[in-house]
Structure formats: structure tokens, C-alpha cells
Amino acid sequence: MQFSAFLDTVYNYSIQLHGETEPLMKANYSIAEIEQAINYWTGHQAADSHWSLCQSARALADVYGEMIYRRQTSIAADLLNAEQSQAIETALHQMELGLAP
């Protein structure tokens, strides 16, 4: 797994529809965004047991731990698997909409 050291947010944009473009997904995620997404999921989904994380938070925790170990500040979105991408995109989108505490 390779990690990006870039902090800038870069978006991949969809084809224009009705004169507007919508971001599909970010090109990279900061470690702070990964942490925010983990916190979102721990507050919104029950864990499998008393000491474990829910599936979405667990998927992101692997990335987060690896980033800490490697002292990386961001990761390229294309290095995430489908489950990790879905978990972070959903959490960040919900927070952007104000649907998260």
C-alpha cells in the first residue's frame, strides 16, 4: 500500500449534467478525514461486540493505523478498497450535509 504525502484536496469530477458538475470522490484523504469518518461510524453504527468497531469503522481503522505507522498525512483514494471507499465517502458526505453530530 502506497501513501501520498500531498495535503491538497483534489476532486475527480463527473460529466456535466444540466450545467453543473458534482464531485464523484476525492483523489486523496487526509489522516484527519479518516479519523473523522471513523468517529462518524462509531457514533452511528453499533459494534459487533463490546470491544470491537462496527464494520465500516473497522475498515477505515486499518488504513488509519497504517498511516500512523508510516507517519503519512494522506492517502490516495485509489489505494482504498471498495469497502473503505464507501465508508469514508458516506461518512464525509453525511457530515457535509450536517447529518452528523
Backbone as CSV, one residue per row, in Angstrom:
resi,resn,N_x,N_y,N_z,CA_x,CA_y,CA_z,C_x,C_y,C_z
1,MET,0.850,-1.172,0.000,0.000,0.000,0.000,0.896,1.235,0.000
2,GLN,0.731,2.117,-0.990,1.495,3.358,-1.035,0.631,4.490,-0.524
3,PHE,1.268,5.434,0.121,0.554,6.569,0.667,1.073,7.847,0.051
4,SER,0.191,8.797,-0.133,0.542,10.094,-0.697,0.871,11.072,0.413
5,ALA,1.829,11.922,0.174,2.202,12.935,1.166,1.545,14.272,0.857
6,PHE,0.670,14.322,-0.124,0.038,15.576,-0.507,-1.132,15.891,0.407
7,LEU,-1.227,17.149,0.823,-2.308,17.569,1.701,-3.441,18.224,0.939
8,ASP,-3.190,18.654,-0.280,-4.212,19.355,-1.051,-5.346,18.414,-1.416
9,THR,-6.548,18.939,-1.381,-7.713,18.168,-1.776,-7.892,18.290,-3.276
10,VAL,-8.011,17.168,-3.941,-8.212,17.136,-5.381,-9.453,16.293,-5.628
11,TYR,-10.337,16.777,-6.476,-11.567,16.050,-6.762,-11.555,15.511,-8.184
12,ASN,-12.187,14.381,-8.378,-12.479,13.861,-9.705,-13.913,14.275,-10.006
13,TYR,-14.143,14.940,-11.127,-15.475,15.440,-11.430,-16.170,14.585,-12.473
14,SER,-17.482,14.523,-12.346,-18.298,13.781,-13.295,-18.555,14.632,-14.529
15,ILE,-19.206,14.037,-15.498,-19.610,14.758,-16.700,-20.669,15.780,-16.321
16,GLN,-20.662,16.918,-16.989,-21.637,17.954,-16.673,-23.054,17.480,-16.977
17,LEU,-23.929,17.693,-16.018,-25.344,17.413,-16.178,-26.093,18.688,-15.849
18,HIS,-26.888,19.182,-16.765,-27.663,20.396,-16.550,-26.765,21.566,-16.149
19,GLY,-25.561,21.620,-16.724,-24.663,22.733,-16.476,-23.905,22.681,-15.166
20,GLU,-24.017,21.603,-14.404,-23.321,21.502,-13.127,-22.451,20.253,-13.113
21,THR,-21.420,20.303,-12.305,-20.628,19.099,-12.070,-20.703,18.774,-10.594
22,GLU,-20.639,17.520,-10.294,-20.671,17.077,-8.906,-19.421,16.247,-8.651
23,PRO,-18.774,16.456,-7.520,-17.600,15.632,-7.233,-18.006,14.180,-7.032
24,LEU,-17.293,13.275,-7.689,-17.562,11.853,-7.505,-16.890,11.352,-6.236
25,MET,-15.609,11.583,-6.135,-14.885,11.239,-4.928,-13.559,11.965,-4.932
26,LYS,-13.032,12.162,-3.768,-11.771,12.870,-3.649,-10.639,12.007,-4.178
27,ALA,-9.587,12.666,-4.630,-8.422,11.937,-5.118,-7.531,11.473,-3.969
28,ASN,-7.613,12.167,-2.827,-6.858,11.738,-1.651,-7.592,12.159,-0.389
29,TYR,-7.238,11.514,0.718,-7.867,11.790,2.007,-6.788,12.045,3.044
30,SER,-7.011,13.041,3.885,-6.068,13.317,4.968,-6.325,12.346,6.116
31,ILE,-5.339,12.211,6.974,-5.496,11.350,8.145,-6.605,11.885,9.046
32,ALA,-6.780,13.209,9.076,-7.858,13.802,9.875,-9.226,13.395,9.331
33,GLU,-9.366,13.316,8.004,-10.637,12.891,7.410,-10.918,11.424,7.711
34,ILE,-9.875,10.602,7.674,-10.050,9.190,8.020,-10.523,9.080,9.470
35,GLU,-9.896,9.839,10.354,-10.281,9.815,11.771,-11.711,10.308,11.964
36,GLN,-12.091,11.381,11.268,-13.462,11.894,11.362,-14.463,10.843,10.903
37,ALA,-14.136,10.136,9.832,-15.035,9.101,9.320,-15.168,7.947,10.316
38,ILE,-14.069,7.561,10.945,-14.132,6.509,11.969,-15.033,6.963,13.111
39,ASN,-14.850,8.200,13.555,-15.683,8.735,14.636,-17.153,8.797,14.230
40,TYR,-17.420,9.147,12.970,-18.796,9.163,12.472,-19.414,7.772,12.625
41,TRP,-18.712,6.752,12.131,-19.265,5.401,12.150,-19.416,4.853,13.558
42,THR,-18.480,5.159,14.451,-18.618,4.653,15.820,-19.810,5.294,16.523
43,GLY,-20.202,6.474,16.079,-21.368,7.131,16.657,-22.680,6.766,15.994
44,HIS,-22.623,6.100,14.842,-23.843,5.815,14.089,-24.155,4.340,13.879
45,GLN,-23.218,3.467,14.138,-23.479,2.035,13.973,-23.009,1.298,15.213
46,ALA,-23.768,0.315,15.591,-23.396,-0.499,16.751,-22.219,-1.402,16.397
47,ALA,-21.364,-1.610,17.368,-20.232,-2.517,17.193,-20.722,-3.957,17.214
48,ASP,-19.906,-4.842,16.667,-20.249,-6.263,16.649,-20.220,-6.867,18.047
49,SER,-19.365,-6.343,18.889,-19.287,-6.798,20.279,-18.881,-5.609,21.142
50,HIS,-18.779,-5.841,22.422,-18.469,-4.755,23.358,-17.122,-4.090,23.061
51,TRP,-16.145,-4.824,22.569,-14.798,-4.293,22.392,-14.405,-4.069,20.941
52,SER,-15.284,-4.220,20.002,-14.892,-4.064,18.604,-15.599,-2.885,17.958
53,LEU,-15.128,-2.531,16.786,-15.731,-1.461,15.996,-16.758,-2.047,15.040
54,CYS,-17.661,-1.208,14.557,-18.579,-1.651,13.508,-17.755,-1.908,12.240
55,GLN,-18.341,-2.573,11.281,-17.622,-2.978,10.077,-17.038,-1.790,9.313
56,SER,-17.794,-0.700,9.171,-17.307,0.467,8.430,-16.121,1.121,9.135
57,ALA,-16.215,1.282,10.447,-15.109,1.875,11.215,-13.892,0.961,11.198
58,ARG,-14.121,-0.334,11.260,-13.018,-1.295,11.242,-12.268,-1.233,9.912
59,ALA,-13.000,-1.086,8.819,-12.361,-0.992,7.503,-11.445,0.228,7.430
60,LEU,-11.899,1.338,7.996,-11.094,2.559,7.981,-9.976,2.527,9.016
61,ALA,-10.166,1.793,10.099,-9.142,1.707,11.141,-7.861,1.062,10.613
62,ASP,-7.996,0.127,9.689,-6.811,-0.486,9.081,-5.975,0.566,8.354
63,VAL,-6.640,1.406,7.583,-5.960,2.475,6.848,-5.346,3.468,7.831
64,TYR,-6.115,3.864,8.823,-5.676,4.841,9.818,-4.429,4.346,10.557
65,GLY,-4.454,3.111,10.992,-3.308,2.536,11.691,-2.063,2.491,10.822
66,GLU,-2.232,2.113,9.578,-1.105,2.068,8.639,-0.544,3.465,8.396
67,MET,-1.413,4.447,8.299,-0.964,5.828,8.099,-0.168,6.317,9.310
68,ILE,-0.633,5.995,10.499,0.093,6.389,11.713,1.462,5.705,11.743
69,TYR,1.477,4.416,11.476,2.725,3.657,11.492,3.743,4.239,10.512
70,ARG,3.278,4.612,9.324,4.172,5.139,8.288,4.370,6.656,8.367
71,ARG,3.702,7.267,9.355,3.772,8.724,9.543,3.337,9.482,8.288
72,GLN,2.272,8.995,7.677,1.718,9.609,6.474,0.580,10.539,6.847
73,THR,0.434,11.612,6.120,-0.625,12.579,6.401,-1.809,12.447,5.457
74,SER,-1.639,11.707,4.363,-2.756,11.493,3.446,-2.548,10.199,2.673
75,ILE,-3.639,9.756,2.052,-3.604,8.536,1.244,-4.387,8.792,-0.038
76,ALA,-3.903,8.251,-1.133,-4.602,8.365,-2.414,-5.868,7.510,-2.370
77,ALA,-6.954,8.058,-2.869,-8.239,7.354,-2.842,-8.188,6.041,-3.608
78,ASP,-7.403,5.990,-4.670,-7.360,4.765,-5.466,-6.618,3.621,-4.762
79,LEU,-6.016,3.899,-3.611,-5.381,2.837,-2.829,-6.342,2.179,-1.847
80,LEU,-7.527,2.746,-1.695,-8.531,2.178,-0.798,-9.329,1.104,-1.525
81,ASN,-9.741,0.080,-0.790,-10.605,-0.926,-1.404,-12.041,-0.392,-1.443
82,ALA,-12.939,-1.135,-2.040,-14.322,-0.671,-2.220,-15.011,-0.399,-0.885
83,GLU,-14.808,-1.260,0.097,-15.442,-1.082,1.403,-14.927,0.182,2.093
84,GLN,-13.629,0.414,2.030,-13.034,1.599,2.640,-13.508,2.868,1.939
85,SER,-13.547,2.833,0.613,-14.015,3.992,-0.158,-15.457,4.335,0.183
86,GLN,-16.300,3.318,0.243,-17.708,3.529,0.573,-17.860,4.106,1.972
87,ALA,-17.100,3.573,2.919,-17.202,4.023,4.311,-16.792,5.482,4.461
88,ILE,-15.690,5.878,3.847,-15.245,7.261,4.020,-16.107,8.225,3.225
89,GLU,-16.484,7.862,2.008,-17.325,8.750,1.202,-18.675,8.990,1.871
90,THR,-19.289,7.940,2.383,-20.585,8.083,3.049,-20.464,8.957,4.285
91,ALA,-19.468,8.689,5.116,-19.294,9.464,6.351,-19.036,10.936,6.051
92,LEU,-18.118,11.218,5.135,-17.798,12.619,4.826,-18.990,13.335,4.202
93,HIS,-19.733,12.626,3.358,-20.912,13.229,2.731,-21.981,13.540,3.780
94,GLN,-22.223,12.618,4.687,-23.213,12.841,5.742,-22.805,14.015,6.631
95,MET,-21.526,14.109,6.945,-21.046,15.221,7.770,-21.166,16.547,7.023
96,GLU,-20.896,16.522,5.729,-21.017,17.726,4.904,-22.460,18.221,4.863
97,LEU,-23.394,17.299,4.855,-24.813,17.649,4.833,-25.338,18.058,6.208
98,GLY,-24.503,17.937,7.218,-24.929,18.283,8.567,-25.732,17.192,9.240
99,LEU,-25.611,15.976,8.746,-26.370,14.857,9.299,-25.588,14.092,10.357
100,ALA,-24.442,14.628,10.727,-23.621,14.004,11.766,-23.442,14.993,12.903
101,PRO,-23.317,14.478,14.104,-23.136,15.376,15.262,-21.812,16.116,15.216
